[in-house]
Amino acid sequence: MKATEQPYAYATLLERLEELYEVEFTWLKVEQLVQGLVNLDRNTQDFILGWAERLLTTNVYISHEFIIRVVEALDRLERRVIEAWAVHAADTFDQQGLRPALAVIQQVDSFLESAHAHAEGVAFDEIESILSTFVCGLSGRRLKLAQGESVYTDSETLYLPNITAKLVKSKDNFLLCKAQVAFMWAQTRFGSFRVDFATAFADYPDQEQALAAFHALDTLRLEAYMERELPGLWRDMQRIERLRLDEMREEEGVCNTPLHGMWEMCRGVLHTPSSTIEDVLALVPQVLGLPIPQPVYQTRLNPEAVTACMLARMEREKILLRVKLAELVKEHKEETPPDLPLSGEEEEKKEVAPPEFEMREVQEGQGMELVLDDKPIAPPEDVKQLLTSIMLDWGDVPPEFLVPAGDGEYDPSLYQKEEKDIEDVWKGIYHEEGAFLYREWDFARQHYRKNWCVLRELELPPGDPAYVDKVLDKYQGMIKHLRRTFEAMRDENRLLKRQSQGDDVDIDALVEALADSRDGSEMSDKLFQHMHRADRSMAVMFMVDMSGSTKGWINDAEREALVMLCEVLEKLGDSYAIYGFSGIGRKRCEIYRIKAFDDLYNSATKARIAGIIPKDYTRLGVAIRHLTEKLNTVEAKTRLLITLSDGKPEDYFDIYNTQYGIEDTRQALFEARRTGIHPFCITIDQRGKDYLPHMYGHANWVEIDDVKKLPLKVADIYRRLTS
């Protein structure tokens, strides 16, 4: 056995753990840990100590408890499960605190029971965006997804649990979530909730059983709709149902009893295209007392949540539709050319008669159209959505909904969402509501901290409107020079060498080819060169440091440089955007829009540049992640993210001021590069060489000491990326 493979001796382990846990300060006992580790092989010792060190960056007590429990459970846990267990404890600490995290470590058997869920289950965070896109593509009301304790819908939001792991394989669990989302969509689309639950089941002695029978019968009806509307998904739904039944038989060792023939009769009735929710209600007494089928994709019925949500929505949408119709009448009058002069009686009649809306069927089975004064009109998209939602709840649009609202008839607060002031939201305990949540890389843990940073986009108050003109006067000579530089770059051609065809001979290639010929090697046929007009397709995002350390000349330099950049980039014609960033702590990260890609370089943008002022701190990673997402929405062959900063990542009395912040920023830049973005940093920090090469790479940062050099550096970066 090699010396390096010898297990650590007792004394070595004792010294290492005492140092690791700083026992003179924490009073933690490590002798028991050493006793557990000393008899293990070297590889296992290193594995456990490595994870203990990672967990130590989260909490010393979690790390200490980890060693105690992992030694006891080594025979039962595979290493990948141990890693998942440790990461789950660290995530629990991040989200819930020390006590729940210690419970995860201490209840290792519970984790083993749910290991399958962690290994093969699908997490809500992973599937939310995919299934949101899927449900948006379906007809009917716009539905949103949210995480809940169980699978149900209130008719507006589809709730899914944190982890779905009912089936053995991960891909089947994803398919199950998709089927459940489709099932809940079908409930809203095909009238499952057009039932007064309190009244319809009041006379049943066992209302819970009657409700379960109703839900099962309605599932049969919805299955028929999904078979017709989503045949591909329906086949997948049948497959996962068979999988579930096979697994049940294997676990229980018995065959399922066939359902009573009454259910088959009900299925026949409810599978007809004309069946309605009234047919379902009528069949409930027929199946009471019989075993109730419950396919795996059937979700929970929550009548209380549905009723509360529908009552609020129906009243709100009635008001909103009447207000929208009043706006349509006003627009219609403005757009309609004046008619021929009317007689006095006709004019009086026209003034008295109110506008009349009605819904008419276009053709049989071809939908409905909105008609105003016997003429069809094309309502805007929001009115279409409103009419669709009302028809889903009522089955039709009630005539009283089609009466335009009179002046001042409704208080806007009844149908408009309350806009919350951002500053008030930050102060409240629910300040994460509506904010962007981003992960952050913990290099010591070698894992992300999930939903760690809370970020909001804020409006930047405008500054002095005359500021930009003053800068233009101050640097007019410099700006003329820069314009010529950028204009030349816009029209410049690239010399393509070593081409098989071209306008001229490539002397270098010819010399090499002759040398090859004399050596007896085969000559290359790429001996020509020609000029090629550069195909420019570039989008550039400027990320401006607005931390407190930029106060003074640095802030002035940033603003003056941005004015010059905007002046010359307008000549170049490339897409560009400018955002500032600052914040204080991971819970209050802020991005300030100065110029979005779609914004014009006008007086409003100039005023926002003038309004750039120093704020708080420099949490770089979250800003890079947010602006990377924005930059990736722009169609361009080359995407460039340029950071204008005066220093390294830092935050208010936070671990971010250490190597942690540098490593998180480096990881965020890796993530940006993986999406095809070119990050670059222009700094005025003279100590930038200590950390910027590690974060950006040796060739992707530059230090300047004069504002006039900044646009020239940007031109250099452009040339490098497009040549």
C-alpha positions in Angstrom: 0.0 0.0 0.0 1.4 3.4 -1.0 2.1 5.9 1.8 -0.4 8.4 0.3 -3.2 5.7 0.6 -2.6 5.1 4.3 -5.6 6.2 6.4 -5.1 9.2 8.6 -3.9 8.4 12.0 -5.9 9.3 15.1 -3.6 12.2 16.0 -3.7 13.6 12.5 -7.5 13.5 12.4 -7.8 15.0 15.9 -5.6 17.9 15.0 -7.4 18.5 11.7 -10.9 18.4 13.2 -9.8 20.6 16.2 -8.5 23.2 13.7 -11.5 22.8 11.4 -14.1 23.4 14.2 -12.0 25.8 16.2 -12.8 23.8 19.3 -11.3 26.3 21.7 -14.0 28.8 20.7 -17.0 26.6 19.7 -16.6 24.0 22.5 -17.5 21.2 20.1 -16.3 17.7 20.9 -14.4 16.1 18.1 -13.0 12.9 19.8 -16.2 11.0 18.9 -15.8 12.1 15.3 -12.2 10.9 15.2 -13.3 7.5 16.6 -15.7 7.1 13.8 -13.3 8.2 11.1 -10.1 6.5 12.2 -11.1 3.0 11.1 -12.2 4.1 7.6 -10.0 3.9 4.5 -8.2 7.0 3.2 -10.5 7.5 0.3 -13.6 7.5 2.5 -11.9 9.7 5.1 -11.1 12.3 2.4 -14.6 12.2 1.0 -16.2 12.8 4.4 -13.8 15.5 5.4 -14.2 17.2 2.0 -18.0 17.5 2.5 -17.6 18.5 6.1 -15.4 21.4 5.0 -18.0 22.4 2.4 -20.8 22.3 4.9 -18.6 24.3 7.3 -19.0 27.3 5.1 -22.8 27.0 5.6 -22.8 26.3 9.4 -20.4 24.7 11.8 -23.1 22.7 13.7 -24.4 21.2 10.4 -20.9 20.2 9.4 -20.3 18.6 12.9 -23.6 16.7 12.9 -22.9 15.6 9.3 -19.8 13.7 10.3 -21.6 12.0 13.2 -24.5 10.8 11.0 -22.6 9.9 7.9 -20.3 7.5 9.6 -23.3 5.7 11.1 -25.0 5.6 7.7 -22.1 4.7 5.4 -23.3 1.2 4.8 -26.7 2.3 3.7 -25.9 5.3 1.6 -24.3 5.6 -1.8 -21.9 8.5 -2.2 -24.2 10.3 -4.7 -27.0 10.0 -2.1 -24.7 11.4 0.6 -23.9 14.4 -1.6 -27.6 15.0 -2.3 -28.3 14.7 1.4 -25.6 17.3 2.3 -26.7 19.7 -0.5 -30.3 19.4 0.6 -29.3 20.3 4.2 -27.4 23.3 3.0 -30.3 24.4 0.8 -32.7 23.9 3.8 -30.4 26.1 5.9 -30.5 28.8 3.2 -34.2 28.8 3.0 -35.5 27.9 6.5 -32.6 28.3 8.9 -30.6 26.1 11.3 -33.2 24.0 13.1 -34.8 22.6 9.9 -31.4 22.0 8.4 -30.2 20.1 11.4 -33.4 18.0 11.2 -32.5 17.0 7.6 -29.1 15.9 8.8 -30.4 14.1 11.9 -33.3 12.3 10.1 -31.2 10.5 7.6 -33.6 7.7 7.3 -36.4 10.1 6.2 -34.1 11.4 3.6 -33.4 7.8 2.4 -37.2 7.3 2.1 -37.4 10.4 -0.1 -34.1 9.7 -1.9 -36.1 8.5 -4.9 -38.0 11.8 -5.0 -34.7 13.7 -5.1 -33.1 11.3 -7.6 -36.0 10.7 -10.1 -38.5 13.4 -9.1 -39.0 16.6 -11.1 -38.8 19.9 -9.2 -41.3 22.7 -9.8 -38.5 25.2 -10.5 -37.2 23.0 -13.3 -40.5 22.5 -15.2 -42.3 25.8 -14.5 -41.1 27.7 -17.5 -41.6 24.7 -19.9 -45.2 24.0 -18.7 -46.0 27.7 -18.5 -45.2 27.9 -22.2 -47.2 24.8 -22.8 -50.3 26.0 -21.1 -50.0 29.4 -22.8 -50.4 27.6 -26.1 -53.8 26.2 -25.1 -57.0 28.0 -25.8 -59.2 29.6 -23.2 -58.2 31.7 -20.2 -54.6 32.7 -19.6 -53.5 30.4 -16.7 -50.4 30.7 -14.5 -48.4 28.1 -12.6 -47.5 28.3 -8.9 -46.0 26.0 -6.3 -48.5 24.5 -3.8 -48.9 21.8 -1.3 -50.9 19.6 -3.7 -52.1 19.5 -7.3 -55.3 21.6 -7.8 -56.5 24.7 -9.5 -58.7 27.6 -8.3 -59.6 28.3 -12.0 -56.9 30.9 -12.5 -53.7 29.4 -11.1 -52.5 25.8 -11.5 -50.8 24.5 -8.4 -48.1 21.9 -8.5 -46.0 20.5 -5.6 -42.3 21.2 -5.1 -41.3 17.7 -6.2 -43.3 15.2 -8.2 -42.1 11.6 -7.9 -45.1 9.3 -8.2 -43.5 7.3 -11.0 -40.2 5.5 -11.2 -38.4 7.5 -13.9 -37.8 11.2 -14.1 -39.1 11.5 -17.7 -42.4 9.9 -16.7 -42.7 12.2 -13.7 -42.3 15.2 -16.1 -45.0 13.7 -18.3 -47.3 13.3 -15.3 -46.9 17.0 -14.5 -47.7 17.9 -18.0 -50.8 15.7 -18.0 -51.9 17.2 -14.7 -51.5 20.7 -16.1 -53.6 19.7 -19.2 -56.2 18.1 -17.0 -56.6 21.3 -14.9 -56.7 23.4 -18.1 -59.5 21.2 -19.4 -61.4 21.8 -16.1 -61.4 25.5 -16.8 -61.9 25.2 -20.6 -64.8 22.7 -20.6 -67.0 24.1 -17.8 -66.2 21.8 -14.8 -66.6 24.8 -12.4 -70.0 26.0 -13.7 -71.5 24.4 -10.7 -72.8 25.9 -7.5 -71.1 23.3 -5.3 -72.9 24.4 -2.0 -76.4 24.0 -3.6 -75.7 21.0 -5.9 -74.5 18.7 -3.1 -76.5 20.1 -0.2 -79.1 17.2 -0.2 -76.5 14.4 -0.2 -76.1 12.7 3.2 -72.4 12.1 2.5 -71.4 15.2 0.6 -67.7 14.2 0.6 -68.5 10.9 -1.2 -70.9 12.7 -3.6 -68.2 15.2 -4.4 -65.7 12.4 -5.1 -68.2 10.7 -7.4 -68.8 14.0 -9.2 -65.1 14.5 -9.7 -64.6 11.0 -11.0 -67.5 11.3 -13.5 -66.2 14.7 -14.6 -62.8 13.2 -15.2 -64.4 10.7 -17.6 -66.0 13.7 -19.5 -62.7 15.6 -19.6 -60.8 12.5 -20.8 -63.0 12.5 -23.9 -62.3 16.2 -24.5 -58.5 15.7 -24.2 -58.6 12.7 -26.5 -60.2 14.9 -29.1 -58.2 18.1 -28.5 -54.8 16.7 -27.4 -54.5 13.2 -29.0 -50.7 12.9 -28.6 -50.7 13.9 -25.0 -53.8 11.6 -24.4 -51.8 8.6 -25.6 -49.0 9.5 -23.2 -51.5 9.9 -20.4 -52.8 6.4 -21.0 -49.2 5.1 -21.0 -48.3 6.6 -17.6 -51.6 5.3 -16.2 -50.7 1.8 -17.3 -47.3 2.3 -15.8 -48.8 3.3 -12.5 -51.1 0.3 -12.5 -48.2 -2.1 -13.2 -46.2 -0.6 -10.3 -49.2 -0.9 -8.0 -49.7 -4.6 -8.9 -45.9 -5.2 -8.4 -46.0 -3.6 -5.0 -49.2 -5.1 -3.7 -48.9 -8.4 -5.5 -52.6 -8.4 -6.4 -54.7 -7.7 -9.5 -56.9 -4.7 -9.4 -60.6 -5.5 -9.4 -62.4 -4.4 -12.6 -64.6 -1.4 -12.0 -68.4 -1.9 -11.8 -70.2 -1.9 -15.2 -72.1 1.2 -14.1 -68.9 3.2 -14.7 -68.7 1.9 -18.2 -72.2 3.0 -18.9 -71.4 6.5 -17.5 -68.3 6.6 -19.6 -70.4 6.0 -22.7 -72.7 8.8 -21.8 -70.0 11.3 -20.9 -67.8 10.6 -23.9 -70.4 12.0 -26.3 -69.3 15.5 -27.6 -72.6 17.0 -26.4 -72.2 16.0 -22.8 -72.1 18.8 -20.2 -71.5 19.3 -16.5 -75.3 18.9 -16.0 -75.0 15.3 -17.3 -72.2 14.7 -14.8 -74.4 16.0 -11.9 -77.3 13.8 -13.1 -75.1 10.6 -13.0 -73.8 11.1 -9.5 -76.6 9.1 -7.7 -75.9 6.2 -10.1 -72.4 5.6 -8.9 -72.7 6.4 -5.2 -71.4 3.5 -3.1 -69.3 2.0 -5.9 -65.5 2.0 -6.0 -64.3 5.3 -7.5 -61.7 5.2 -10.2 -58.8 7.7 -9.8 -56.3 7.9 -12.6 -52.8 9.1 -11.8 -53.2 12.4 -13.6 -56.5 13.3 -11.8 -55.9 16.3 -9.6 -57.5 17.3 -6.4 -60.9 19.1 -6.5 -60.9 22.2 -4.3 -64.5 23.6 -4.4 -63.7 26.3 -1.7 -60.8 27.8 -3.6 -62.7 27.6 -6.9 -65.8 29.3 -5.6 -63.8 32.1 -3.9 -61.7 32.8 -7.0 -64.7 32.7 -9.4 -66.9 35.0 -7.3 -64.2 37.6 -7.2 -63.3 37.2 -10.8 -66.9 37.3 -12.2 -67.7 40.6 -10.4 -64.4 42.2 -11.4 -64.7 41.1 -15.1 -68.3 42.3 -15.3 -67.2 45.8 -14.3 -64.1 45.7 -16.4 -66.0 44.6 -19.6 -68.5 47.4 -19.2 -65.7 49.9 -18.8 -63.9 48.5 -21.9 -67.1 48.6 -23.9 -67.6 52.3 -23.0 -64.0 52.9 -24.3 -64.9 51.0 -27.5 -68.0 53.2 -28.1 -65.9 56.3 -27.6 -63.2 55.1 -30.1 -65.9 54.0 -32.5 -67.5 57.4 -32.6 -64.1 59.1 -33.2 -63.3 56.7 -36.1 -66.7 56.8 -37.8 -67.0 59.5 -40.5 -69.9 61.8 -40.0 -73.2 60.7 -41.7 -75.3 62.7 -43.9 -77.2 65.5 -42.1 -80.1 64.1 -40.1 -83.5 65.6 -39.5 -84.2 67.2 -36.1 -86.2 64.1 -35.0 -83.6 61.7 -36.2 -80.8 63.7 -34.5 -82.8 63.7 -31.2 -83.4 60.0 -31.5 -79.7 59.3 -32.1 -78.7 61.3 -29.0 -81.2 59.4 -26.8 -80.6 55.8 -28.0 -77.7 54.2 -26.0 -75.2 52.1 -28.0 -76.1 48.4 -28.0 -73.6 45.5 -27.9 -74.5 41.9 -28.5 -72.7 38.6 -29.1 -73.5 36.7 -32.3 -72.4 33.4 -33.5 -70.3 33.8 -36.7 -71.3 30.5 -38.2 -72.3 27.2 -36.5 -69.4 26.1 -34.5 -67.1 29.0 -35.6 -67.2 31.0 -32.5 -68.8 34.4 -31.5 -68.3 37.9 -32.6 -69.0 41.3 -30.9 -71.6 43.5 -32.6 -72.1 47.2 -31.9 -75.3 48.7 -33.3 -75.8 45.8 -35.6 -72.3 46.1 -37.0 -69.5 43.6 -36.2 -66.4 45.2 -34.7 -62.9 43.9 -34.0 -62.2 44.2 -30.3 -58.6 44.6 -29.0 -56.8 41.5 -27.6 -57.6 42.4 -23.9 -61.3 42.6 -24.6 -61.1 39.2 -26.5 -59.5 37.7 -23.5 -62.1 39.2 -21.2 -65.0 37.8 -23.3 -63.4 34.4 -23.4 -62.9 34.3 -19.6 -66.5 35.4 -19.0 -67.9 32.8 -21.4 -65.8 30.1 -19.7 -67.5 31.0 -16.3 -71.0 31.6 -17.5 -71.2 29.6 -20.7 -72.3 32.8 -22.5 -72.0 36.6 -22.0 -75.0 37.7 -20.0 -76.8 40.7 -21.6 -76.3 42.9 -18.6 -72.5 42.5 -19.1 -72.8 44.1 -22.6 -74.1 47.5 -21.4 -71.3 50.1 -21.6 -70.5 51.8 -18.2 -71.6 55.3 -17.8 -69.3 58.2 -16.8 -68.0 57.6 -13.2 -70.1 54.6 -12.7 -67.3 52.4 -11.3 -64.5 53.2 -9.0 -61.2 52.3 -10.9 -59.9 50.6 -7.8 -62.6 47.9 -8.2 -61.1 46.6 -11.5 -57.5 48.0 -11.6 -54.7 46.2 -9.7 -53.1 48.3 -7.1 -49.7 49.5 -8.1 -47.3 49.1 -5.2 -44.6 51.7 -4.7 -41.2 50.0 -5.1 -39.8 51.7 -2.0 -42.7 50.5 0.1 -42.3 47.0 -1.2 -38.7 47.0 -0.2 -39.6 48.0 3.3 -42.3 45.4 3.7 -41.8 41.8 4.9 -43.2 40.5 1.5 -40.6 42.4 -0.5 -39.8 39.3 -2.6 -43.3 39.5 -4.2 -42.9 40.3 -7.9 -39.1 40.5 -7.7 -36.6 38.5 -9.7 -34.9 35.7 -7.7 -31.4 34.6 -8.7 -29.1 31.9 -7.6 -25.6 32.6 -6.4 -22.5 30.4 -6.6 -20.9 29.3 -3.3 -17.4 28.3 -4.3 -16.7 26.7 -0.9 -19.8 24.6 -1.2 -19.2 24.0 -4.9 -22.9 24.5 -5.3 -25.5 27.2 -6.0 -27.5 28.9 -3.3 -31.0 28.7 -4.7 -33.1 31.8 -5.1 -30.5 33.6 -3.0 -30.6 37.1 -4.4 -33.7 39.3 -4.7 -33.5 41.8 -7.6 -35.8 44.6 -8.8 -35.7 46.8 -11.8 -36.2 50.4 -10.7 -36.8 53.7 -12.6 -33.9 56.1 -12.4 -35.1 59.7 -11.6 -34.0 62.1 -14.4 -31.2 64.5 -13.8 -30.4 67.9 -15.2 -31.8 68.1 -18.8 -28.9 70.5 -19.8 -26.2 68.1 -18.6 -25.7 66.3 -21.9 -25.4 69.6 -23.9 -22.6 70.7 -21.4 -20.7 67.4 -22.0 -21.1 67.8 -25.8 -19.7 71.3 -25.6 -16.8 70.2 -23.4 -15.8 67.2 -25.6 -16.9 68.4 -29.0 -13.5 67.9 -30.5 -13.1 64.5 -29.0 -16.6 63.5 -30.2 -15.8 64.5 -33.8 -12.7 62.3 -33.7 -14.7 59.4 -32.2 -17.4 59.7 -34.8 -14.9 59.5 -37.6 -13.4 56.4 -35.9 -16.7 54.6 -35.6 -17.9 55.7 -39.0 -14.8 54.2 -40.5 -15.4 51.0 -38.6 -19.0 50.9 -39.9 -17.8 50.9 -43.5 -14.6 49.0 -43.1 -13.9 45.8 -45.0 -12.1 42.8 -43.9 -9.2 41.2 -45.8 -9.9 37.5 -46.1 -6.6 35.6 -46.7 -5.9 32.1 -47.9 -9.0 31.8 -50.1 -9.3 29.4 -53.0 -10.6 32.3 -55.1 -10.0 36.0 -54.8 -9.1 39.4 -56.3 -5.4 39.2 -55.6 -2.6 36.7 -54.8 -1.9 36.0 -51.2 1.9 36.3 -51.1 2.3 34.7 -47.7 0.2 31.7 -48.8 2.1 31.5 -52.1 5.5 31.4 -50.3 4.4 28.7 -48.0 2.9 26.7 -50.9 6.2 26.9 -52.9 8.1 25.8 -49.8 5.8 22.9 -49.4 6.3 22.0 -53.1 10.1 22.0 -52.7 9.8 19.7 -49.7 7.7 17.4 -51.8 4.5 18.2 -49.9 1.2 18.8 -51.6 0.6 22.5 -52.4 -2.5 24.2 -51.0 -4.9 25.7 -53.4 -5.9 28.5 -51.1 -3.5 31.1 -52.6 -5.8 34.2 -53.0 -7.1 37.0 -50.9 -10.1 39.4 -51.3 -11.8 42.2 -49.4 -15.1 41.3 -47.7 -17.5 43.8 -46.4 -18.0 43.2 -42.7 -21.4 41.8 -41.8 -22.3 43.8 -38.7 -24.8 42.3 -36.3 -23.9 43.4 -32.8 -25.8 44.1 -29.6 -23.9 45.7 -26.7 -25.0 46.1 -23.1 -23.3 48.5 -20.8 -23.5 47.6 -17.2 -22.6 50.7 -15.1 -21.4 50.5 -11.6 -23.5 52.9 -9.4 -22.0 51.9 -6.1 -21.2 54.4 -3.4 -17.4 54.2 -4.2 -18.1 55.9 -7.6 -18.9 59.2 -5.8 -17.0 62.1 -7.2 -14.9 62.2 -10.4 -15.6 58.5 -11.2 -19.3 59.2 -11.4 -18.6 62.2 -13.6 -16.3 60.1 -15.8 -18.9 57.4 -16.2 -21.7 59.8 -17.3 -19.4 61.8 -19.6 -18.2 58.5 -21.2 -21.8 57.3 -21.7 -22.7 60.5 -23.4 -19.8 60.2 -25.8 -20.6 56.5 -26.4 -24.2 57.2 -27.2 -23.2 59.9 -29.6 -20.9 57.6 -31.6 -23.0 54.4 -31.2 -25.9 56.2 -32.8 -23.7 56.7 -35.9 -22.7 53.0 -35.9 -26.3 51.8 -35.8 -25.7 48.9 -33.5 -28.3 47.9 -30.9 -27.1 49.1 -27.5 -28.5 49.3 -24.0 -27.3 50.9 -20.7 -28.3 49.7 -17.2 -26.9 50.8 -13.8 -26.6 48.4 -10.9 -26.2 48.7 -7.1 -27.9 47.4 -4.0 -27.3 46.6 -0.4 -27.3 42.9 0.7 -28.5 39.9 -1.2 -32.2 40.8 -0.5 -32.0 44.2 -2.1 -30.3 44.1 -5.5 -31.2 46.8 -7.9 -31.0 47.4 -11.6 -31.7 50.9 -13.1 -32.8 51.2 -16.7 -31.0 54.1 -18.4 -31.5 53.0 -22.0 -33.2 49.7 -23.0 -32.6 48.3 -26.5 -35.9 49.6 -27.7 -35.5 53.1 -26.2 -34.5 56.0 -28.4 -31.5 58.2 -27.6 -33.8 61.1 -26.9 -34.3 63.7 -24.1 -35.6 61.1 -21.7 -32.6 58.9 -22.1 -30.2 61.9 -21.8 -32.0 62.9 -18.6 -31.5 59.4 -17.2 -27.8 59.5 -18.0 -27.6 62.8 -16.2 -29.4 61.2 -13.3 -26.9 58.5 -12.6 -25.8 58.9 -9.0 -23.8 56.8 -6.6 -26.0 54.4 -4.6 -24.8 51.5 -2.3 -22.7 48.4 -3.1 -21.4 46.2 -5.9 -23.0 42.7 -6.0 -21.8 41.9 -9.5 -23.0 38.3 -10.0 -26.7 38.9 -9.8 -26.5 42.0 -12.0 -24.6 40.0 -14.7 -27.1 37.2 -14.5 -30.1 39.6 -14.9 -28.5 41.6 -17.8 -27.4 38.4 -19.5 -31.0 37.3 -19.7 -31.9 40.7 -21.2 -29.1 40.6 -23.7 -30.0 37.1 -24.8 -33.4 38.3 -25.9 -31.9 40.4 -28.7 -31.3 39.0 -32.1 -27.7 39.6 -33.0 -24.7 37.6 -34.2 -22.4 39.1 -31.6 -23.5 40.0 -28.1 -21.2 42.1 -25.9 -21.6 42.8 -22.1 -19.3 45.6 -21.0 -19.0 46.4 -17.3 -17.9 49.9 -16.3 -16.7 49.6 -12.7 -14.3 51.1 -10.3 -13.6 48.1 -8.1 -14.1 44.5 -7.2 -17.4 42.8 -6.0 -18.4 43.9 -2.5 -21.5 44.2 -0.3 -22.5 45.6 3.1 -20.7 43.6 5.8 -21.2 40.5 3.7 -19.3 37.4 2.7 -19.5 38.9 -0.8 -16.5 41.1 0.1 -14.3 38.0 0.2 -13.2 35.4 -2.4 -16.8 34.3 -2.4 -17.8 37.5 -4.4 -15.0 37.1 -6.9 -15.9 33.4 -7.5 -19.6 34.1 -7.9 -18.8 36.9 -10.4 -16.5 34.5 -12.2 -19.2 31.9 -12.3 -21.8 34.4 -13.6 -19.4 35.3 -16.4 -19.0 31.6 -17.2 -22.7 31.3 -17.4 -22.9 34.3 -19.8 -20.2 32.9 -22.0 -22.0 29.6 -22.3 -24.9 31.5 -23.9 -22.6 33.1 -26.4 -22.1 36.5 -24.8 -18.6 38.2 -24.8 -18.1 39.8 -21.3 -15.5 42.6 -21.0 -14.6 44.9 -18.1 -13.3 48.5 -18.2 -12.1 49.5 -14.8 -10.5 52.5 -13.2 -9.3 50.4 -10.2 -5.5 50.4 -10.2 -5.7 47.1 -8.2 -7.8 45.5 -10.9 -5.0 43.3 -12.0 -5.2 41.4 -8.7 -8.6 39.9 -9.4 -9.9 40.9 -12.9 -7.8 38.4 -14.8 -9.3 35.6 -12.6 -12.8 36.8 -13.2 -12.8 38.0 -16.9 -9.6 36.3 -18.3 -6.4 38.0 -19.1 -7.5 39.5 -22.4 -11.0 40.6 -21.4 -10.4 43.6 -19.2 -8.6 46.9 -19.4 -7.7 49.6 -16.9 -8.1 53.3 -17.9 -7.3 56.5 -16.0 -8.9 59.0 -18.3 -12.5 59.3 -19.4 -11.5 60.2 -23.0 -9.9 56.8 -23.4 -13.1 54.9 -22.7 -14.9 55.2 -26.1 -11.6 54.4 -27.8 -11.3 51.2 -25.7 -14.9 50.3 -26.8 -13.9 50.8 -30.4 -10.9 48.5 -29.9 -13.2 45.8 -28.4 -15.5 46.2 -31.4 -12.7 45.7 -33.8 -11.4 42.7 -31.9 -14.8 41.0 -32.0 -15.7 41.8 -35.6 -12.3 41.2 -37.3 
